Amino acid sequence: MHRPIRGGRATPRADGSPFTERDSVPFRARGVAAAEQKCRRRLFRPSGIPSPTTPTRGAPAHGPELRRRGPARHGGRLATRRRLARRRSRLLDLKDLDWPPLVRRSDHLEIAGTCTVAQLRALEPDPDWASFALVEQCSRAFLASFKIWNEATVGGNLCNGLPAGPMISLTAALDGECLLQAAPGRGPGRTVPVAEFVTGNGLKQLEPGEVLRAVRIPHRALRRHSAFRQVSLTPHGRSAALLVGTVDPADGAFTLTVTASTPSPVQLRRPSVPSADALQTALADRLAPEDYFDDMHGHPRWRRHVTHLLAEQIRAELSGGTT
Ligand SMILES: Cc1cc2nc3c(=O)[nH]c(=O)nc-3n(C[C@H](O)[C@H](O)[C@H](O)COP(=O)(O)OP(=O)(O)OC[C@H]3O[C@@H](n4cnc5c(N)ncnc54)[C@H](O)[C@@H]3O)c2cc1C
């Protein structure tokens, strides 16, 4: 007597054959069909996570859950497209604005946010711009420096807000001021000193829609005497500490700008070049051990050590001593 295959229904066929309806389906095919059905149940159950293979335009064969899910997912996609379109409408290609890269004003040099490092380096300085040497020194402080001079912009470097941003070091040390242009309809622009513009690792004072139009460097700062020191773990590596000292020949005022070893620029100002002890004490008072930046480019304790060392070298150089 015929025994139906395991799991088959023993319903006799209409033609009187001893085989059931199910027996006429090859066993392998039945296995696949069962697995598919089981799988569909799992994929389409309302609380389940939709599979990436889940079809969205539901055929009735996929069941009512799918038909409910279809329009919802479609709506989700439409919403995403609208969000992307809104974001795209806010995108601005600054290069299209054609800002002149460098403009000499009566009392300051205006560096456009879109000015490249190469354009700044190519500027012919006024004869009395003693501290313009810092442009060459700071641009060489880029990791793999010359490779990015033609593309990297001064504004981009400031807006990146990295501790080791050499254009931040340069413009902060020269008392640069950021000219920030608000988004259309959001009021007038504003100015912020570069040393305050960058507030931490990758952090800056930039409101949504605001752009860095330019950095203004006062002529007086360009006439200062300067001393530069930079150190990194590898010969052309990212700066672990970058210090700039300046002395104003007009009144002898001394400014030390510490960057790269701290998350954001730190400045010490004195009416004249301080003594070695006074500078070391001032540095220690201003920067606690935990204020130093910690990343793969240098341990904070080492950064603190080299910062104090380089500060003394700068002080000695600017006071006419040995370095
Ligand atoms: C080989 C290599 C070495 C590098 N070395 C260093 C390094 O040593 N130190 C360092 O700091 N960086 C480094 N960088 C990172 C980067 O290239 C530089 O910081 C560069 O100066 C960024 O300028 P960018 O014009 O490419 O800016 P982008 O990458 O175009 O912009 C950076 C950010 O700022 C915004 N932005 C740009 N301009 C403006 C503006 N005018 N107003 C508002 N927002 C703006 C952009 O939307 C973006 O969010 C390096 C990169 C490479 C590839």
The ligand as an SDF file (V2000), in Angstrom:
LIG
                    3D

 53 58  0  0  0  0  0  0  0  0999 V2000
   48.3860   65.5650    2.6060 C   0  0  0  0  0  0  0  0  0  0  0  0
   47.5480   66.4170    3.5150 C   0  0  0  0  0  0  0  0  0  0  0  0
   48.1460   67.0370    4.5780 C   0  0  0  0  0  0  0  0  0  0  0  0
   47.3990   67.8320    5.4540 C   0  0  0  0  0  0  0  0  0  0  0  0
   48.0190   68.4250    6.4970 N   0  0  0  0  0  0  0  0  0  0  0  0
   47.3130   69.1760    7.3500 C   0  0  0  0  0  0  0  0  0  0  0  0
   47.9590   69.7980    8.4610 C   0  0  0  0  0  0  0  0  0  0  0  0
   49.1450   69.6270    8.6930 O   0  0  0  0  0  0  0  0  0  0  0  0
   47.2130   70.5610    9.2670 N   0  0  0  0  0  0  0  0  0  0  0  0
   45.8820   70.7660    9.0480 C   0  0  0  0  0  0  0  0  0  0  0  0
   45.2560   71.4940    9.8010 O   0  0  0  0  0  0  0  0  0  0  0  0
   45.2490   70.1720    8.0320 N   0  0  0  0  0  0  0  0  0  0  0  0
   45.9100   69.3900    7.1740 C   0  0  0  0  0  0  0  0  0  0  0  0
   45.2810   68.7950    6.1270 N   0  0  0  0  0  0  0  0  0  0  0  0
   43.8110   68.9370    6.0160 C   0  0  0  0  0  0  0  0  0  0  0  0
   43.3290   70.0370    5.0360 C   0  0  0  0  0  0  0  0  0  0  0  0
   43.7830   69.7760    3.7350 O   0  0  0  0  0  0  0  0  0  0  0  0
   43.7930   71.4080    5.4130 C   0  0  0  0  0  0  0  0  0  0  0  0
   43.3230   71.7120    6.7200 O   0  0  0  0  0  0  0  0  0  0  0  0
   43.3480   72.4870    4.4440 C   0  0  0  0  0  0  0  0  0  0  0  0
   43.8980   73.7250    4.7990 O   0  0  0  0  0  0  0  0  0  0  0  0
   41.8550   72.6170    4.3790 C   0  0  0  0  0  0  0  0  0  0  0  0
   41.5580   73.5850    3.4010 O   0  0  0  0  0  0  0  0  0  0  0  0
   40.5270   73.2860    2.2450 P   0  0  0  0  0  0  0  0  0  0  0  0
   40.4170   74.5090    1.4190 O   0  0  0  0  0  0  0  0  0  0  0  0
   40.8650   72.0190    1.5710 O   0  0  0  0  0  0  0  0  0  0  0  0
   39.2300   73.1270    3.1380 O   0  0  0  0  0  0  0  0  0  0  0  0
   37.9970   72.1870    2.8640 P   0  0  0  0  0  0  0  0  0  0  0  0
   38.4180   70.7850    3.1480 O   0  0  0  0  0  0  0  0  0  0  0  0
   37.4260   72.5370    1.5590 O   0  0  0  0  0  0  0  0  0  0  0  0
   37.0360   72.7160    4.0100 O   0  0  0  0  0  0  0  0  0  0  0  0
   37.1870   72.3120    5.3300 C   0  0  0  0  0  0  0  0  0  0  0  0
   35.8700   72.6360    6.0590 C   0  0  0  0  0  0  0  0  0  0  0  0
   35.7300   74.0380    6.1900 O   0  0  0  0  0  0  0  0  0  0  0  0
   34.5660   74.5020    5.5010 C   0  0  0  0  0  0  0  0  0  0  0  0
   34.9620   75.7390    4.8370 N   0  0  0  0  0  0  0  0  0  0  0  0
   35.9590   75.8990    3.9350 C   0  0  0  0  0  0  0  0  0  0  0  0
   36.0930   77.1810    3.6130 N   0  0  0  0  0  0  0  0  0  0  0  0
   35.1290   77.8520    4.3130 C   0  0  0  0  0  0  0  0  0  0  0  0
   34.7520   79.2290    4.4040 C   0  0  0  0  0  0  0  0  0  0  0  0
   35.3910   80.1860    3.7210 N   0  0  0  0  0  0  0  0  0  0  0  0
   33.7280   79.5640    5.2130 N   0  0  0  0  0  0  0  0  0  0  0  0
   33.0770   78.6100    5.9300 C   0  0  0  0  0  0  0  0  0  0  0  0
   33.4040   77.2980    5.9010 N   0  0  0  0  0  0  0  0  0  0  0  0
   34.4090   76.9220    5.0920 C   0  0  0  0  0  0  0  0  0  0  0  0
   34.1980   73.3980    4.5210 C   0  0  0  0  0  0  0  0  0  0  0  0
   32.8290   73.4070    4.2780 O   0  0  0  0  0  0  0  0  0  0  0  0
   34.6270   72.1650    5.2990 C   0  0  0  0  0  0  0  0  0  0  0  0
   33.6820   71.8210    6.2480 O   0  0  0  0  0  0  0  0  0  0  0  0
   46.0020   68.0060    5.2490 C   0  0  0  0  0  0  0  0  0  0  0  0
   45.4110   67.3830    4.1690 C   0  0  0  0  0  0  0  0  0  0  0  0
   46.1650   66.5910    3.3130 C   0  0  0  0  0  0  0  0  0  0  0  0
   45.4810   65.9320    2.1500 C   0  0  0  0  0  0  0  0  0  0  0  0
  1  2  1  0
  2  3  1  0
  2 52  2  0
  3  4  2  0
  4  5  1  0
  4 50  1  0
  5  6  2  0
  6  7  1  0
  6 13  1  0
  7  8  2  0
  7  9  1  0
  9 10  1  0
 10 11  2  0
 10 12  1  0
 12 13  2  0
 13 14  1  0
 14 15  1  0
 14 50  1  0
 15 16  1  0
 16 17  1  0
 16 18  1  0
 18 19  1  0
 18 20  1  0
 20 21  1  0
 20 22  1  0
 22 23  1  0
 23 24  1  0
 24 25  2  0
 24 26  1  0
 24 27  1  0
 27 28  1  0
 28 29  2  0
 28 30  1  0
 28 31  1  0
 31 32  1  0
 32 33  1  0
 33 34  1  0
 33 48  1  0
 34 35  1  0
 35 36  1  0
 35 46  1  0
 36 37  1  0
 36 45  1  0
 37 38  2  0
 38 39  1  0
 39 40  1  0
 39 45  2  0
 40 41  1  0
 40 42  2  0
 42 43  1  0
 43 44  2  0
 44 45  1  0
 46 47  1  0
 46 48  1  0
 48 49  1  0
 50 51  2  0
 51 52  1  0
 52 53  1  0
M  END
$$$$
